Amino acid sequence: MSPVQIPTAALVDRSAESAAAAVAPPSPNQRAWARFRRNRLGYVSLWLFAALLLAATFAELLSNDRPIVARISGQWYAPMFSNPNENDLGGDFGTPTDWKDPFITELLGQPGNWALTTFNAHSATSTDYFDQALPPAPPSARNWIGTEGNGRDMLARLLYGFRISIWFAIALTVTGTLIGILAGALQGYFGGRVDLVLQRFIEIWGSVPELYLLIIFASIFEPSLLLLLILLSLWGWMGLSDYVRAEFLRNRGLEFVKAARALGLGSGQIIWRHVLPNSMTPVITFLPFRMSAAILALTSLDFLGLGVPSSIPSLGELLKQGKSQLDAWWIIVPTFALLVLTMLLLTFIGDALRDAFDTRKS
């Protein structure tokens, strides 16, 4: 008998069906990421914000009054990490080297001596005592955005101040989000008396005057970022807990939760494996807006004098200086522009995330 001949067209159709079956459909997260990328404004804002965060995180490599590496008289030095004393370089004093000192500048000009400096040769806390201009000095070749009232470089203060603001906002957002998820999950999943008791507690706790407590604690304790983080975290979770509670109330009655409960899974397993992953949409979409609120909170407290000490670079402290020295426009204008840019980027990212997790949009 002759073998059965299968038509070529049938083979092609079966190959196409096999290839289509082998390609798995995109997951909900992949579809959300695809929708997020289609929002060009939010996608570009995410990359710009990531670039600002990266630059601020490694601010010492971009703006520092000490060189990254130096070679003097045949010896190698890494002043950024271990600043040598001046007498180690042939000077008269045993104090740490001031790399703006005319003696050091003349020493680096000799043959064989050199130093690799950063993009901006100023730190946020250093003062150039050899600058002839009186502070606050306008922009110049020595200080590109000028100096503030204490003679410190504005560009360095902005860069270091932005780093403190953004990482404080991230820490406050993470802390408030975790507490809000925990409180909302307990209310929404268990309901009943648990929900009633926690709701009454939230109403009472929300009526406590937060600003008054901040003023009291600022007068008792020395202001610090840790103290501000703890105090603001005590109230920063309540807004999110309402949305998480609503999501848990909706999801706990769905079929897959009832099936998991019928299989004998405990409440902790059901919450962690089934209800929580399906209740994260409001949490993710609100993250950029919560970061914006945290940045504005720290800036406002620093402006009022209730935040970090003046020795720590802060955007609110720069705004306060700009308010008292209106003729020095180079203090308040760049600070305000940086805050506006940061708020706009976070708002665009938040809008893009909200549209990305809206399943009604294709």
C-alpha positions in Angstrom: 0.0 0.0 0.0 1.1 3.5 -0.7 1.6 5.8 2.3 -1.2 8.3 3.0 -0.3 11.7 1.5 -1.1 14.7 3.8 -1.8 17.9 1.9 0.8 20.6 2.4 -1.9 23.2 3.2 -3.0 21.0 6.2 0.5 20.8 7.5 0.9 24.5 7.3 -2.4 25.0 9.1 -1.5 22.5 11.9 2.0 24.2 12.3 0.3 27.6 12.6 -2.1 26.2 15.2 0.7 24.6 17.2 2.7 27.9 17.1 -0.3 29.9 18.2 -1.0 27.4 21.1 2.7 27.5 22.1 2.5 31.3 22.6 1.1 32.0 26.0 -1.4 34.9 26.3 0.0 38.0 28.1 -0.6 38.2 31.8 -2.6 41.0 33.3 0.7 42.7 34.4 2.1 42.5 30.9 -1.0 44.0 29.5 -0.9 46.8 32.1 2.8 47.5 31.2 1.9 47.6 27.5 -0.9 50.1 28.3 1.5 52.2 30.4 4.1 52.3 27.6 1.5 53.5 25.1 1.0 56.6 27.4 4.1 58.5 26.1 3.9 61.3 28.5 3.8 59.0 31.5 6.5 56.7 30.1 8.9 59.5 29.3 8.2 61.0 32.8 9.1 57.7 34.4 12.5 57.7 32.7 13.2 61.4 33.5 12.3 60.8 37.1 14.5 57.7 37.2 17.4 59.8 35.8 16.9 62.5 38.4 16.7 59.9 41.2 19.9 58.2 39.9 21.8 61.5 39.7 20.6 62.6 43.2 21.5 59.2 44.7 25.1 59.4 43.6 25.4 63.2 44.2 28.9 62.8 45.6 30.1 61.7 42.2 28.6 64.7 40.5 29.1 67.5 43.0 31.9 67.4 45.5 34.5 69.8 46.8 37.1 67.0 46.9 38.5 65.3 43.8 37.7 61.8 43.0 41.4 60.9 42.6 44.6 62.9 42.7 48.3 62.3 41.9 50.7 64.6 43.7 54.5 64.1 43.9 54.2 60.6 42.6 51.6 59.6 45.3 48.0 58.5 44.6 45.2 59.9 46.7 41.4 59.3 46.8 40.2 62.5 48.6 36.5 61.7 48.0 36.8 58.7 50.2 39.8 59.6 52.4 40.9 63.2 52.4 44.6 63.6 53.3 45.9 66.3 55.6 47.6 69.3 54.1 51.0 68.5 55.6 50.9 65.1 53.8 50.9 67.1 50.6 53.7 69.4 51.6 51.7 72.1 53.5 52.1 73.5 56.9 48.9 72.4 58.6 47.6 69.1 59.9 44.0 69.8 59.0 42.1 68.1 56.1 43.0 69.5 52.8 40.9 72.4 51.3 41.2 71.7 47.6 40.2 75.3 46.8 43.2 76.7 48.8 45.5 78.7 46.5 48.4 76.6 47.8 46.7 73.4 46.6 45.7 75.0 43.3 49.3 76.0 42.7 50.5 72.5 43.7 48.2 70.9 41.2 49.6 73.2 38.5 53.1 71.7 38.8 54.2 69.1 36.2 53.2 65.6 37.1 50.5 66.7 39.6 46.8 66.5 38.6 43.4 65.9 40.1 40.2 64.4 38.6 37.4 66.6 39.9 33.6 66.1 39.8 31.2 67.8 37.4 30.5 70.5 40.0 33.5 71.2 42.3 31.3 72.1 45.3 29.6 70.2 48.1 26.3 71.0 49.8 27.9 71.9 53.1 31.2 73.4 52.1 31.9 77.2 51.8 34.4 78.6 49.4 36.3 81.0 51.7 38.5 82.1 48.7 35.6 83.4 46.6 35.7 87.2 46.5 32.0 87.6 45.9 29.8 88.3 48.9 27.0 85.8 49.5 24.4 85.4 48.2 26.4 85.7 45.0 24.7 85.6 41.5 25.5 82.9 39.0 29.1 82.9 37.7 31.8 80.7 36.2 32.7 79.6 39.8 29.1 78.9 40.9 26.9 78.1 38.0 23.6 78.9 39.8 25.1 81.2 42.4 25.4 80.8 46.1 22.8 81.0 48.9 22.9 83.2 52.0 25.7 81.2 53.7 27.9 81.1 50.7 27.2 77.5 49.8 26.8 76.5 46.2 23.2 76.5 45.0 23.6 73.6 42.5 25.1 71.4 45.2 22.3 72.3 47.7 19.6 71.6 45.1 21.1 68.2 44.2 21.7 67.0 47.7 18.4 68.5 48.9 16.5 66.7 46.2 18.1 63.4 47.2 16.9 63.9 50.8 13.4 64.9 49.7 12.9 62.0 47.3 14.3 59.3 49.5 12.4 60.6 52.5 9.3 60.5 50.3 10.0 56.9 49.3 10.5 55.8 52.9 7.3 57.6 54.0 5.4 56.1 51.1 6.6 52.6 51.8 5.8 52.9 55.5 2.4 54.4 55.1 1.5 52.0 52.3 2.4 48.9 54.4 0.4 50.2 57.4 -2.5 51.2 55.2 -2.6 47.7 53.5 -2.5 46.0 56.8 -5.3 48.0 58.3 -7.5 47.9 55.2 -7.0 44.2 54.7 -8.1 43.5 58.3 -11.2 45.7 57.9 -12.2 44.4 54.5 -11.6 40.7 55.0 -13.0 40.1 58.5 -15.6 42.9 58.5 -18.0 42.9 61.5 -16.6 44.0 64.8 -13.1 44.2 63.4 -14.2 46.7 60.8 -16.3 48.7 63.2 -13.6 49.0 65.8 -10.9 50.0 63.3 -13.2 52.5 61.6 -14.0 54.2 64.9 -10.2 54.3 65.7 -9.4 55.8 62.3 -12.1 58.5 62.9 -10.7 59.4 66.3 -7.1 59.2 65.2 -7.8 61.4 62.1 -9.2 64.1 64.3 -5.9 64.5 66.2 -4.2 67.8 65.2 -1.1 66.6 63.4 0.5 70.0 63.0 0.2 70.8 66.7 1.9 67.5 67.6 4.7 68.2 65.2 5.2 71.6 66.8 5.3 70.0 70.3 7.7 67.3 69.3 9.9 69.8 67.5 10.2 71.8 70.7 11.0 68.8 72.8 13.3 66.7 70.6 16.0 67.7 68.2 14.6 67.7 64.6 15.7 64.8 62.5 14.6 62.9 59.5 13.9 59.8 61.6 11.6 61.7 63.9 9.7 63.3 61.0 9.4 59.9 59.3 7.9 58.3 62.5 5.5 61.2 63.1 4.2 61.5 59.5 3.9 57.8 59.2 1.4 57.8 62.1 -1.1 59.6 59.9 0.1 58.8 56.4 -1.7 55.4 56.1 -5.3 56.4 56.7 -6.2 57.6 53.3 -5.0 54.4 51.6 -6.6 52.0 54.1 -10.1 53.1 52.9 -9.4 52.0 49.3 -7.8 48.7 50.4 -10.8 48.1 52.7 -13.2 48.6 49.8 -11.2 46.3 47.5 -11.1 43.5 50.2 -14.9 43.9 50.8 -15.5 43.4 47.1 -13.1 40.6 46.5 -13.8 38.5 49.6 -17.2 37.5 48.2 -15.9 36.3 44.8 -15.9 32.6 43.8 -12.2 32.0 44.0 -12.1 33.2 47.6 -15.0 30.9 48.5 -13.3 28.0 46.8 -10.1 28.6 48.6 -12.0 28.8 51.9 -13.8 25.5 51.0 -10.5 23.8 50.4 -9.5 24.6 54.0 -7.0 27.4 53.5 -6.5 29.7 56.4 -7.3 33.4 56.5 -3.7 34.4 56.2 -3.1 32.2 53.1 -6.3 33.5 51.4 -5.4 37.1 52.1 -1.8 36.7 50.9 -2.3 34.5 47.9 -5.7 35.4 46.6 -7.3 38.6 47.9 -4.2 40.9 48.2 -2.9 40.4 44.6 -6.3 41.3 43.3 -6.6 44.4 45.5 -3.3 46.1 44.6 -4.6 48.3 41.8 -5.5 51.4 44.0 -2.2 50.9 45.9 -0.1 51.0 42.8 -1.9 53.9 41.2 -1.7 56.0 44.3 2.0 55.6 44.9 3.2 58.6 42.8 0.6 60.9 44.3 1.6 59.7 47.8 5.2 60.5 47.0 4.2 64.0 45.8 2.4 64.6 49.1 5.4 63.4 51.1 7.8 65.7 49.2 5.5 68.7 49.8 5.1 67.8 53.5 8.8 67.7 54.1 9.3 70.9 52.1 6.5 72.7 54.0 7.9 71.6 57.4 11.4 72.8 56.5 10.0 76.1 55.3 8.2 76.5 58.6 11.4 75.6 60.6 9.9 72.3 61.9 11.9 70.0 59.7 15.5 69.0 59.5 18.3 71.3 60.8 19.6 74.0 58.6 22.9 72.3 58.2 21.2 69.5 56.2 20.4 70.5 52.6 16.7 71.0 52.1 14.4 72.4 49.4 12.2 74.0 52.0 15.1 75.7 53.6 16.1 77.2 50.2 12.6 78.4 49.7 12.7 80.1 53.1 16.0 81.8 52.2 14.5 82.9 48.9 11.5 84.4 50.7 13.8 86.5 53.0 16.1 87.5 50.1 13.8 88.3 47.2 16.5 90.2 45.3 18.5 86.9 45.1 16.3 85.4 42.4 18.7 82.5 41.8 17.8 81.0 45.1 14.0 80.7 44.9 13.6 80.3 41.1 15.6 77.1 40.6 14.2 75.6 43.8 10.7 76.3 42.8 11.4 75.0 39.2 12.8 71.7 40.6 9.8 71.2 42.8 7.3 71.9 40.0 9.2 69.6 37.7 9.2 66.8 40.3 5.4 67.2 41.0 4.6 67.2 37.2 6.7 64.0 36.6 5.0 62.2 39.5 1.6 63.4 38.4 2.1 62.2 34.8 3.4 58.8 36.1 0.4 58.5 38.4 -2.1 59.3 35.6 -0.3 56.7 33.3 -0.5 54.1 36.0 -4.2 54.8 36.6 -4.9 54.3 32.9 -2.7 51.2 32.7 -4.6 49.4 35.4 -8.0 50.4 34.0 -9.1 47.2 32.3 -11.8 49.0 30.4 -9.1 50.6 28.2 -7.7 48.4 25.4 
